[in-house]
């Protein structure tokens, strides 16, 4: 469960950064 959450964070974090950039 924790590992899955960590994986989701790794996937979502770049999307958030891109969202802020654009």
PEQUIWO-V663692 format. One record per backbone hydrogen bond with DSSP energy under -1.0 kcal/mol. CO is the residue of the C=O (numbers start at 0). NH is the residue of the N-H. Records with the same first field share a line. If there is no record, write none. Layout:
CO=NH / NH
//
This chain:
0=4
1=5
2=6
3=7
4=8
5=9
6=10
7=11
8=12
11=15
12=16
13=17
14=18
15=19
16=20
17=21
//
